[in-house]
Amino acid sequence: MAQGKVLVGHPISSTTFDTDSFLQITGASGFIGFRTLVSALGAGYPVLAAVPSKEKADLIRSAPSVKHMNPGPKLTFVTIPDIVADNALAEIVKTDIEYIIHAASPNIDHITASNQFDAQIIHPVVKSTSNILSAALKNPHVKRVVITSSEGALIPYMELYQLASFNTFTDTSPVPTPMTPYPTAMAALCAAQSQALTATNSFLAKNKPHFTVVTLMPSITLGRNELATTSKDLLEGGNLQALRHLRGDKVSSNVPSTTVHIDDVAKVHLASLDTQKVEKTQNFMLNSDSLWYEAKDVVKKHYMDDVKKGWLSLEGQQPVNAVHLDSTRTQKVFGIKFIGFEKQINDLVGQYVELKAKEAKK
């Protein structure tokens, strides 16, 4: 592959790579995006990390794992303040990028007004996916695009969060018709991911691109978040859903009985770039069946001192909706066995109490 200068968007820094496997990651400062970035650097990929601001790039640079690897010119940043803007990724066609991981996603934790769901959730998810695919189509070097979605793309929201179902869902389940109006931000996010998947399928059928697309659909993703520097920082996304009742909250809304470890999610993202192992366009579900009551067992086993300090509690409540999600094929194709729920919770709670201890010393 010819050398190519990084000129996507508004680069924070630019350099020239002499490599056969140049990778771009959007959403690189997010939970899944960052862990995938670290794995990619560890595997030797030169990475162009797309972030919304220079501050996010500085945060990534300061992470202990990144500093330890000292990637130098193998880690380059580009600022894309608005990934849904028309031609936001147009400059991608001027690079020698061969692989793209699209992990950018809106944070829905603080979106509560239903009249904002379309503008802040539906549109960003669908349009950013379209932008990535359109940009890749114009770059003859691109071999594989990996899109981070979630289980909500193929499991109807009601069956995922509210109504116990006897259905078994797999990565070949039909795309559901989203319910409207959206009762919650999570329902809107599930709808957005279904619509993005439908848009991806339509794009592929219409354009028959030179690259293939792998869509990954992890369930609730749990584990350590290296970019979290305070205990409050951990209270986002899937980690928030797991920590709420362990902090004593009496939660009234259900969570699905489906979780997966962040390390497994990053591992599958990276392995999905292997166009020999994963030859064609396809979807993969990522899930390790979980028994949520075991979360308190982990606290009882390892963190009773932290309960006494008031950092954790055994008095919280978290109702669970039973969901049958079969990710056997994913584990077979990638040759891995997903990490179980106990370690998912132990890793997350371990980081939470570490941060609480640091805060207590200030």
C-alpha positions as CSV (number, residue, x, y, z in Angstrom):
1,M,0.0,0.0,0.0
2,A,1.3,3.5,-0.8
3,Q,2.1,5.8,2.0
4,G,-0.6,8.2,2.8
5,K,-0.8,11.4,4.9
6,V,-3.5,11.6,7.5
7,L,-5.7,14.5,6.4
8,V,-9.2,13.5,7.6
9,G,-11.4,16.4,8.9
10,H,-9.3,18.7,11.0
11,P,-6.3,16.8,12.2
12,I,-4.8,17.5,15.6
13,S,-1.6,16.0,14.3
14,S,-0.7,14.3,11.0
15,T,2.0,11.9,9.9
16,T,2.8,9.4,7.1
17,F,2.6,5.7,7.7
18,D,4.3,2.8,5.9
19,T,2.0,0.0,6.8
20,D,-0.4,-2.5,5.2
21,S,-3.2,-2.1,7.8
22,F,-4.2,1.5,8.5
23,L,-7.3,1.6,10.7
24,Q,-9.7,4.4,11.5
25,I,-11.9,4.3,14.6
26,T,-14.8,6.7,15.2
27,G,-16.1,7.2,18.7
28,A,-12.5,6.5,20.0
29,S,-13.1,8.3,23.3
30,G,-16.2,6.2,24.0
31,F,-16.3,3.1,26.2
32,I,-16.2,0.5,23.4
33,G,-14.2,2.7,21.0
34,F,-11.4,3.4,23.4
35,R,-11.0,-0.2,24.5
36,T,-10.9,-1.3,20.9
37,L,-8.3,1.4,20.2
38,V,-6.1,0.1,22.9
39,S,-6.4,-3.4,21.6
40,A,-5.7,-2.2,18.0
41,L,-2.5,-0.4,19.1
42,G,-1.4,-3.5,21.0
43,A,-1.9,-5.6,17.9
44,G,0.3,-3.2,15.9
45,Y,-2.3,-1.3,13.9
46,P,-1.6,2.4,13.1
47,V,-4.8,4.1,14.2
48,L,-6.5,7.3,13.2
49,A,-8.8,8.0,16.1
50,A,-11.8,10.3,15.4
51,V,-12.8,12.3,18.4
52,P,-15.2,15.3,18.8
53,S,-12.6,17.6,20.4
54,K,-8.9,18.1,21.2
55,E,-9.8,17.6,24.9
56,K,-10.9,14.0,24.1
57,A,-7.7,13.4,22.2
58,D,-5.7,14.6,25.2
59,L,-7.7,12.3,27.5
60,I,-6.8,9.3,25.3
61,R,-3.2,10.3,25.2
62,S,-3.1,10.5,29.0
63,A,-4.5,7.1,29.6
64,P,-2.0,4.8,31.3
65,S,-2.3,2.0,28.8
66,V,-1.6,4.4,25.9
67,K,1.3,6.1,27.6
68,H,2.8,2.7,28.4
69,M,2.6,1.6,24.8
70,N,4.0,4.9,23.7
71,P,2.6,4.5,20.2
72,G,4.1,7.7,18.8
73,P,3.2,8.2,15.1
74,K,1.1,5.0,15.2
75,L,-1.7,7.0,17.0
76,T,-3.0,10.0,15.2
77,F,-6.1,12.0,16.0
78,V,-8.7,13.9,13.9
79,T,-11.4,16.2,15.3
80,I,-14.8,15.7,13.9
81,P,-17.1,17.9,16.0
82,D,-20.3,16.8,14.1
83,I,-20.1,13.3,12.5
84,V,-23.6,13.6,11.1
85,A,-22.8,16.8,9.1
86,D,-22.9,16.3,5.3
87,N,-19.5,15.3,4.1
88,A,-18.2,15.2,7.7
89,L,-16.0,12.2,6.6
90,A,-15.4,13.2,3.0
91,E,-11.7,13.6,3.5
92,I,-11.5,9.9,4.3
93,V,-11.3,9.3,0.5
94,K,-7.9,11.0,0.4
95,T,-6.2,8.5,2.8
96,D,-5.0,4.9,2.5
97,I,-7.3,3.6,5.2
98,E,-8.1,0.0,4.7
99,Y,-10.2,-0.7,7.8
100,I,-12.9,1.4,9.6
101,I,-14.5,0.7,12.9
102,H,-17.5,2.9,13.4
103,A,-18.1,2.9,17.2
104,A,-19.5,6.4,17.6
105,S,-22.9,6.5,19.3
106,P,-24.9,9.2,21.2
107,N,-24.9,9.1,25.0
108,I,-28.6,8.7,25.9
109,D,-28.2,8.8,29.7
110,H,-29.3,12.5,29.9
111,I,-31.8,12.6,27.0
112,T,-35.2,12.5,28.6
113,A,-37.4,14.8,26.5
114,S,-39.3,12.7,24.0
115,N,-39.5,15.6,21.5
116,Q,-35.7,15.4,21.3
117,F,-35.4,11.6,20.5
118,D,-35.4,12.1,16.7
119,A,-32.9,14.9,16.7
120,Q,-30.5,13.6,19.4
121,I,-30.8,9.8,18.9
122,I,-32.4,8.6,15.7
123,H,-30.8,11.0,13.3
124,P,-27.2,10.8,14.7
125,V,-27.2,7.0,14.6
126,V,-28.6,6.6,11.1
127,K,-26.9,9.5,9.5
128,S,-23.4,8.8,10.9
129,T,-23.7,5.2,9.6
130,S,-24.7,6.5,6.2
131,N,-21.8,8.9,6.2
132,I,-19.3,6.2,7.0
133,L,-20.5,3.9,4.3
134,S,-20.7,6.7,1.7
135,A,-17.1,7.8,2.5
136,A,-15.8,4.3,2.4
137,L,-17.4,3.8,-1.0
138,K,-15.3,6.6,-2.5
139,N,-12.0,5.1,-1.1
140,P,-10.8,2.1,-3.1
141,H,-8.4,1.1,-0.3
142,V,-11.2,0.2,2.2
143,K,-11.6,-3.5,2.7
144,R,-13.8,-3.8,5.7
145,V,-16.2,-1.6,7.7
146,V,-17.1,-2.7,11.2
147,I,-20.2,-1.1,12.7
148,T,-20.9,-1.1,16.4
149,S,-24.6,-1.6,17.0
150,S,-26.3,-3.5,19.9
151,E,-28.7,-6.3,20.6
152,G,-31.5,-3.7,20.3
153,A,-31.1,-3.7,16.5
154,L,-32.6,-7.1,16.3
155,I,-34.6,-7.5,19.5
156,P,-37.9,-5.5,19.7
157,Y,-37.7,-3.0,22.6
158,M,-40.7,-4.4,24.4
159,E,-39.3,-8.0,24.4
160,L,-35.9,-6.7,25.4
161,Y,-36.9,-4.5,28.3
162,Q,-40.5,-5.0,29.3
163,L,-42.1,-8.3,28.3
164,A,-40.6,-11.7,29.0
165,S,-40.4,-13.5,25.7
166,F,-40.1,-17.2,24.7
167,N,-38.3,-16.3,21.5
168,T,-34.7,-17.0,21.0
169,F,-32.9,-14.2,19.2
170,T,-29.8,-14.7,17.0
171,D,-27.8,-12.6,14.6
172,T,-30.0,-13.8,11.8
173,S,-33.2,-12.7,13.4
174,P,-35.3,-10.3,11.2
175,V,-35.0,-6.6,11.8
176,P,-38.0,-5.5,13.9
177,T,-40.3,-2.7,13.0
178,P,-39.6,0.0,15.6
179,M,-42.5,1.0,17.8
180,T,-43.6,4.6,17.8
181,P,-43.9,6.9,19.6
182,Y,-40.8,5.9,21.6
183,P,-41.6,5.5,25.3
184,T,-38.0,6.0,26.4
185,A,-34.7,7.1,25.2
186,M,-33.6,3.5,25.1
187,A,-36.5,2.6,22.9
188,A,-35.4,5.4,20.6
189,L,-31.9,4.0,20.5
190,C,-33.1,0.5,19.7
191,A,-35.2,2.0,16.9
192,A,-32.2,4.0,15.6
193,Q,-30.0,0.9,15.5
194,S,-32.7,-1.1,13.7
195,Q,-33.1,1.7,11.2
196,A,-29.3,2.0,10.7
197,L,-29.1,-1.7,10.1
198,T,-31.9,-1.5,7.5
199,A,-30.1,1.5,5.9
200,T,-26.9,-0.5,5.8
201,N,-28.6,-3.5,4.1
202,S,-30.2,-1.1,1.5
203,F,-26.8,0.6,0.9
204,L,-25.2,-2.8,0.3
205,A,-27.9,-4.0,-2.1
206,K,-27.9,-0.7,-4.1
207,N,-24.2,0.0,-4.3
208,K,-22.6,-3.5,-4.1
209,P,-19.4,-1.9,-2.6
210,H,-15.8,-3.2,-3.0
211,F,-15.7,-3.7,0.8
212,T,-17.6,-5.9,3.3
213,V,-19.5,-4.8,6.4
214,V,-19.6,-6.6,9.8
215,T,-22.2,-5.3,12.2
216,L,-21.6,-6.2,15.8
217,M,-24.5,-6.3,18.3
218,P,-23.2,-6.5,21.9
219,S,-25.6,-6.8,24.8
220,I,-25.2,-4.6,27.9
221,T,-21.4,-4.0,28.0
222,L,-19.8,-4.1,31.4
223,G,-16.2,-3.7,32.8
224,R,-13.5,-1.3,33.6
225,N,-13.4,2.0,31.8
226,E,-9.9,3.3,31.8
227,L,-11.0,6.8,30.8
228,A,-13.1,7.1,33.9
229,T,-11.2,9.2,36.4
230,T,-13.9,9.6,39.0
231,S,-16.5,7.2,40.3
232,K,-19.2,9.4,38.7
233,D,-17.5,8.9,35.3
234,L,-18.4,5.2,35.6
235,L,-22.1,5.9,35.9
236,E,-22.8,5.8,32.2
237,G,-24.3,3.3,29.7
238,G,-24.3,-0.4,30.7
239,N,-22.0,0.2,33.7
240,L,-24.7,2.6,35.1
241,Q,-27.3,-0.1,34.7
242,A,-25.2,-2.5,36.7
243,L,-24.0,-0.1,39.4
244,R,-27.3,1.5,40.3
245,H,-28.7,-1.2,42.6
246,L,-25.2,-2.0,44.0
247,R,-25.1,1.6,45.2
248,G,-28.5,1.1,46.9
249,D,-30.9,2.5,44.3
250,K,-34.3,0.8,44.1
251,V,-34.7,0.8,40.4
252,S,-38.2,0.3,39.0
253,S,-37.3,-0.2,35.3
254,N,-36.2,-3.6,34.0
255,V,-32.8,-4.5,32.5
256,P,-32.4,-7.4,30.1
257,S,-30.7,-10.6,31.3
258,T,-28.0,-10.1,28.7
259,T,-24.5,-8.7,29.3
260,V,-21.0,-9.0,27.9
261,H,-17.5,-8.1,29.0
262,I,-15.9,-5.0,27.4
263,D,-12.7,-7.0,26.7
264,D,-14.7,-9.5,24.7
265,V,-16.4,-6.7,22.8
266,A,-13.0,-5.1,21.9
267,K,-11.6,-8.5,21.0
268,V,-14.4,-9.3,18.5
269,H,-14.2,-5.8,17.0
270,L,-10.5,-6.3,16.2
271,A,-10.9,-9.9,15.0
272,S,-13.7,-8.7,12.7
273,L,-11.0,-6.9,10.6
274,D,-9.7,-10.3,9.5
275,T,-11.2,-10.7,6.1
276,Q,-10.0,-14.3,5.8
277,K,-11.6,-15.5,9.0
278,V,-14.7,-13.4,8.5
279,E,-15.0,-13.4,4.7
280,K,-18.3,-11.8,3.9
281,T,-20.8,-9.2,5.1
282,Q,-22.6,-10.5,8.2
283,N,-23.9,-9.7,11.7
284,F,-22.7,-11.0,15.1
285,M,-24.4,-11.0,18.5
286,L,-22.2,-10.7,21.6
287,N,-23.7,-12.0,24.8
288,S,-23.0,-14.0,27.9
289,D,-26.2,-15.0,29.7
290,S,-26.3,-13.3,33.1
291,L,-28.0,-13.9,36.4
292,W,-28.2,-10.4,37.8
293,Y,-28.8,-11.6,41.4
294,E,-25.2,-12.8,41.3
295,A,-24.1,-9.1,41.3
296,K,-24.8,-8.9,45.0
297,D,-23.0,-12.2,45.6
298,V,-19.9,-10.6,44.1
299,V,-20.3,-7.7,46.6
300,K,-20.8,-10.1,49.5
301,K,-17.7,-12.1,48.5
302,H,-15.3,-9.3,47.8
303,Y,-16.5,-5.9,48.9
304,M,-18.2,-6.0,52.3
305,D,-15.7,-3.5,53.7
306,D,-16.9,-1.1,51.0
307,V,-20.5,-1.7,52.0
308,K,-19.5,-0.7,55.5
309,K,-18.0,2.5,54.2
310,G,-21.3,3.3,52.4
311,W,-19.8,3.1,48.9
312,L,-21.9,0.0,48.1
313,S,-25.1,-1.4,49.3
314,L,-27.0,-4.7,49.4
315,E,-30.3,-3.0,49.8
316,G,-30.8,-1.9,46.2
317,Q,-33.2,-3.5,43.8
318,Q,-33.0,-4.2,40.0
319,P,-35.8,-6.0,38.2
320,V,-34.7,-8.1,35.3
321,N,-36.4,-9.0,32.0
322,A,-35.6,-12.6,30.8
323,V,-34.2,-12.5,27.3
324,H,-32.9,-15.5,25.3
325,L,-30.1,-14.3,23.1
326,D,-27.9,-17.0,21.4
327,S,-24.4,-15.9,20.5
328,T,-23.0,-19.4,20.0
329,R,-22.1,-18.7,16.4
330,T,-20.1,-15.7,17.3
331,Q,-18.0,-17.6,19.8
332,K,-17.5,-20.4,17.3
333,V,-16.4,-18.1,14.5
334,F,-14.0,-16.1,16.6
335,G,-12.8,-19.1,18.7
336,I,-13.5,-17.5,22.0
337,K,-15.6,-18.2,25.1
338,F,-17.2,-15.0,26.5
339,I,-16.2,-13.9,30.0
340,G,-18.9,-14.7,32.6
341,F,-21.0,-12.3,34.6
342,E,-19.1,-12.7,37.8
343,K,-15.9,-11.3,36.3
344,Q,-17.8,-8.6,34.5
345,I,-19.3,-7.3,37.8
346,N,-16.0,-7.9,39.7
347,D,-14.0,-5.8,37.3
348,L,-16.5,-3.0,37.2
349,V,-17.1,-2.8,41.0
350,G,-13.4,-3.2,41.6
351,Q,-12.7,0.0,39.6
352,Y,-15.6,1.8,41.2
353,V,-14.3,1.3,44.8
354,E,-10.8,2.1,43.7
355,L,-12.0,5.5,42.5
356,K,-14.1,6.0,45.6
357,A,-11.0,5.3,47.7
358,K,-9.0,7.9,45.8
359,E,-11.7,10.4,46.2
360,A,-11.9,9.7,49.9
361,K,-8.2,10.7,50.3
362,K,-8.7,14.1,48.7
